Amino acid sequence: MSNSDKPGPLSTILDAIRAKRDRKTGTLKEIAELEAALLADIETFDIDAAERRARREYLANSGAGMTDPTLVFPEIVPTRPATKPAEKPPADPAPPPTADIVKLQNGSSLLDQLRQRAEVRQREIHKELAKRTSVNEAVDQALKHLFFYLHELVQQLNIIKPEIPRDYPLIEQFELSALSWQEGFADYRTQSQSAGALVELVTFSYHLTGNTTLHIERNGPSVDRFRAMVFDFGLPFTYKEFKNERSYVERAEFEIRSDVSVSARWRADYSKGVISLETRNLERLGSALYKLRPQSVDQALLDDFGRLILGQPNRFRELAKR
């Protein structure tokens, strides 16, 4: 029997069925085995390979396409996705972490430390700001209190024009005395609005006059020194020089009027939280400087400052040192 005459699986199944119907020899076991073999052939049947084989046979038989047996073309097979992704080549090893990175990895201790330092600094800033604000308010209130007092004081004295029992020694036996209040003035100045509009300066000035005029003569080199001193004191004067044949000043005669300008400037020092008092010709001819705490500018100090102006006994220096 040739291969073409061999019965296929399908004809065998049909024969088995007919044999069963005709009650030929055969068993159910043989039928089950044939069915299993048929199913296995169906599962293993590769339809893609069959199509490719049929296309090659068709081309070979029909003469179409490239039939030159010397030409070899690769067979294109559809690819299937890999079950596992391709592994990447190992990268260069990373540099060892620094100490700060280690701290960040270990619970972010660096950030915790910086956060704690920032919180401490913020508390310090708030404390400093509150303290500075309190000091600024104290200085501002003290200067306002001072201005209101001096403004009222100068108004009363401009009306009364009292005598001031104070002598101003000038040089040797010469002094300015028997002076009376002529006119006074009080004013203040504040900072800009952007800076807080705090009072930064209170000024108090007045003139004392008398009826006498001092006649003083100076010789040689002392002429220039005496002229500069009188000018620094702000005293109104006139003088006449006497020169020799070589135009050298041998002597000079000075006439100094009894007119003394007195000033007191109360200046705020907000950076240090104090008040600076700069006086000129207040107790004597010349300048003086006092440093006062704003808490010391109370009614007792202001009253003793008024007594100091009037030439009366007072404790101003003592109270200013509190």
C-alpha positions in Angstrom: 0.0 0.0 0.0 1.5 3.4 -1.0 1.5 6.4 1.2 -1.4 7.9 -0.7 -3.4 4.8 0.0 -2.9 4.9 3.8 -6.1 6.0 5.5 -5.9 9.4 7.2 -7.0 10.0 10.8 -10.4 11.3 9.6 -11.2 8.2 7.5 -10.0 6.0 10.4 -12.5 7.8 12.7 -15.3 7.4 10.2 -14.4 3.6 9.9 -14.5 3.3 13.6 -17.8 4.9 13.8 -19.2 2.7 11.1 -17.7 -0.3 12.7 -19.4 0.6 16.0 -22.6 1.1 14.1 -22.2 -2.2 12.2 -20.9 -3.8 15.4 -17.5 -4.5 13.8 -14.5 -5.3 15.9 -13.1 -2.4 17.9 -13.5 -1.0 21.3 -14.3 2.3 22.9 -10.8 2.4 24.0 -9.5 2.6 20.5 -11.9 5.4 19.6 -10.8 7.4 22.6 -7.1 7.0 21.6 -7.9 8.1 18.0 -9.7 11.2 19.3 -6.8 12.1 21.6 -4.3 11.7 18.7 -6.5 13.9 16.5 -6.7 16.7 19.1 -2.9 16.5 19.6 -2.4 17.0 15.9 -4.7 20.0 15.9 -2.9 21.6 18.8 0.5 21.1 17.3 -0.5 22.2 13.8 1.4 25.4 12.9 -0.7 27.4 10.5 2.0 30.0 9.9 4.5 27.3 8.8 1.9 25.7 6.6 1.1 29.1 4.9 4.8 29.7 4.2 5.3 26.2 2.9 2.3 26.5 0.6 3.5 29.9 -0.7 6.9 28.5 -1.5 5.4 25.5 -3.3 3.1 27.9 -5.2 6.0 30.1 -6.3 8.1 27.2 -7.3 5.3 25.6 -9.3 4.0 28.9 -10.9 7.5 30.4 -11.8 6.6 33.7 -10.2 8.9 35.6 -7.9 12.6 35.0 -7.5 13.1 31.3 -8.5 16.9 31.4 -8.8 18.0 28.6 -6.5 21.4 30.4 -6.0 19.6 33.3 -4.2 19.0 32.7 -0.6 16.6 35.0 1.3 16.2 34.9 5.0 12.9 33.8 6.4 11.1 36.6 8.2 9.5 35.2 11.3 7.2 37.4 13.5 8.9 38.2 16.7 7.4 37.7 20.1 7.9 40.0 23.1 10.5 38.8 25.5 9.3 37.5 28.8 12.0 39.5 30.7 13.3 43.0 30.0 16.9 43.2 28.9 19.2 44.0 31.8 21.0 47.3 31.6 24.7 47.3 32.0 25.9 48.2 35.5 26.4 51.9 35.9 29.5 53.5 37.5 29.5 53.3 41.2 28.1 56.5 42.9 30.5 58.5 45.1 30.2 57.9 48.8 27.7 60.3 50.4 29.0 63.3 52.4 28.5 63.8 56.1 25.6 66.2 55.5 23.9 63.7 53.1 24.3 60.9 55.7 22.7 63.2 58.3 19.8 63.9 55.9 19.4 60.2 55.2 19.5 59.4 58.9 16.4 61.2 60.0 17.2 64.6 58.4 19.2 65.6 61.5 20.8 68.5 59.6 17.5 70.0 58.7 16.3 69.5 62.3 19.4 71.4 63.5 18.9 74.2 61.1 15.2 74.4 62.0 16.1 74.6 65.7 18.6 77.3 65.0 16.2 79.3 62.9 13.5 79.1 65.6 16.0 80.3 68.2 17.1 83.2 66.0 13.5 84.1 65.3 12.7 84.2 69.1 15.8 86.4 69.5 14.8 88.7 66.7 11.3 89.1 68.2 12.7 89.7 71.6 15.1 92.3 70.3 12.3 94.0 68.3 10.0 94.1 71.3 12.8 95.5 73.5 13.8 98.1 70.9 10.1 99.1 70.4 9.8 99.5 74.2 12.9 101.6 74.4 11.9 103.8 71.4 8.5 104.4 73.0 10.1 105.4 76.3 12.5 107.9 74.6 9.7 109.3 72.4 7.4 109.8 75.4 10.1 111.4 77.5 10.9 113.9 74.8 7.2 114.7 74.3 6.8 115.3 78.0 9.9 117.5 78.0 8.7 119.6 75.1 5.3 120.3 76.7 7.0 121.3 79.9 9.5 123.6 78.2 6.9 125.1 76.0 4.8 126.1 79.0 7.8 127.3 80.9 9.1 129.6 78.1 5.6 131.1 77.7 5.5 132.1 81.3 9.0 133.4 81.4 8.5 135.5 78.3 5.8 137.3 80.2 7.6 137.6 83.6 11.1 138.3 82.2 12.7 137.6 85.5 16.2 138.5 86.6 18.6 135.6 86.5 21.0 135.8 89.4 23.9 134.1 87.7 27.3 135.5 86.9 29.3 134.4 83.8 33.0 134.8 84.5 34.9 135.7 81.3 38.5 136.4 82.1 40.4 137.5 85.1 38.1 139.9 87.1 35.7 140.4 84.2 32.3 138.7 84.2 28.8 139.2 82.9 26.3 139.8 85.6 22.9 141.4 86.5 21.2 139.7 83.6 17.5 139.4 82.9 15.4 137.1 80.8 14.7 138.7 77.4 13.0 136.1 75.2 12.9 132.3 74.9 11.7 129.7 72.4 10.9 126.0 72.5 10.6 123.7 69.5 10.8 120.0 68.5 11.6 117.9 65.4 10.4 114.4 64.5 11.6 111.7 62.2 10.1 111.0 58.9 6.9 109.0 58.7 8.7 106.1 57.2 11.1 106.1 60.2 8.2 106.1 62.7 7.6 109.8 63.2 9.3 109.7 66.6 10.5 112.8 68.3 14.3 113.1 67.7 15.1 116.6 69.0 13.7 119.2 71.4 15.4 122.6 71.4 15.2 125.3 74.1 16.9 128.6 73.7 16.7 132.1 75.3 18.6 135.4 75.6 19.8 137.1 78.8 20.7 140.8 78.6 22.1 143.4 80.9 22.9 147.1 80.9 26.6 146.9 81.3 29.4 146.6 78.7 32.8 145.2 79.4 35.9 147.0 78.2 38.8 144.6 78.0 42.3 145.2 76.6 44.6 142.4 75.4 48.2 142.7 74.2 50.4 140.8 71.7 49.6 137.2 70.9 46.7 137.0 73.4 44.6 139.2 71.1 43.8 136.4 68.7 43.2 133.9 71.4 40.8 136.2 73.3 39.0 137.1 70.1 38.5 133.4 69.2 37.2 132.6 72.7 34.6 135.4 72.7 33.5 134.4 69.3 33.0 130.7 70.5 30.9 131.9 73.4 28.6 133.7 71.0 29.0 137.0 72.8 28.5 140.2 70.7 31.6 142.3 70.7 33.6 145.0 68.9 37.3 145.5 69.1 40.0 148.0 67.9 43.5 147.0 67.0 46.7 149.0 67.5 49.6 148.2 65.2 53.2 149.2 65.2 55.3 150.5 62.3 55.7 147.0 60.9 51.9 146.4 61.0 52.2 144.0 63.9 49.2 144.1 66.3 50.6 145.2 69.7 47.3 145.5 71.5 43.5 145.5 71.1 40.6 147.0 73.0 37.4 144.9 73.2 33.9 146.1 74.1 31.6 143.1 75.0 27.9 143.7 75.6 26.0 141.9 78.3 24.0 139.6 75.9 24.2 135.9 76.5 22.6 133.3 74.2 21.7 130.1 76.0 20.6 126.9 74.4 19.7 123.3 75.5 19.3 120.6 72.8 17.7 117.3 74.0 18.6 114.8 71.3 17.3 111.2 71.1 19.8 108.4 70.7 17.4 105.5 69.8 20.3 103.1 69.0 21.5 103.4 72.6 18.1 104.2 74.2 19.3 107.4 75.9 18.8 111.1 75.6 21.8 113.5 75.0 21.5 117.0 76.5 23.9 119.5 74.9 23.9 122.8 76.6 25.7 126.1 75.7 26.2 128.9 78.2 23.6 127.3 80.6 25.5 127.3 83.9 28.7 129.0 82.6 30.1 130.2 79.3 30.9 127.2 77.1 29.4 123.8 76.4 28.4 120.9 78.5 27.1 117.4 77.7 24.8 115.1 79.7 23.5 111.6 79.1 20.1 110.8 80.5 17.9 107.7 80.6 14.4 108.3 79.4 13.0 107.1 82.8 14.9 109.9 84.6 12.9 112.6 82.7 10.2 113.0 85.2 8.5 115.9 86.9 11.2 116.3 89.6 14.0 116.5 86.9 12.0 119.0 84.8 11.3 121.2 87.8 14.9 121.2 88.8 15.9 122.0 85.2 13.6 125.1 85.5 15.3 126.1 88.7 18.7 125.7 87.0 17.5 128.1 84.3 16.4 130.7 86.8 19.6 130.4 88.8 18.0 128.9 91.8 19.3 126.0 94.0 18.6 122.7 92.3 19.6 119.0 92.1 19.5 118.7 88.3 23.0 117.1 88.0 22.1 114.5 90.6 18.8 113.6 89.1 20.3 113.4 85.6 22.6 110.6 86.7 19.8 108.3 87.7 
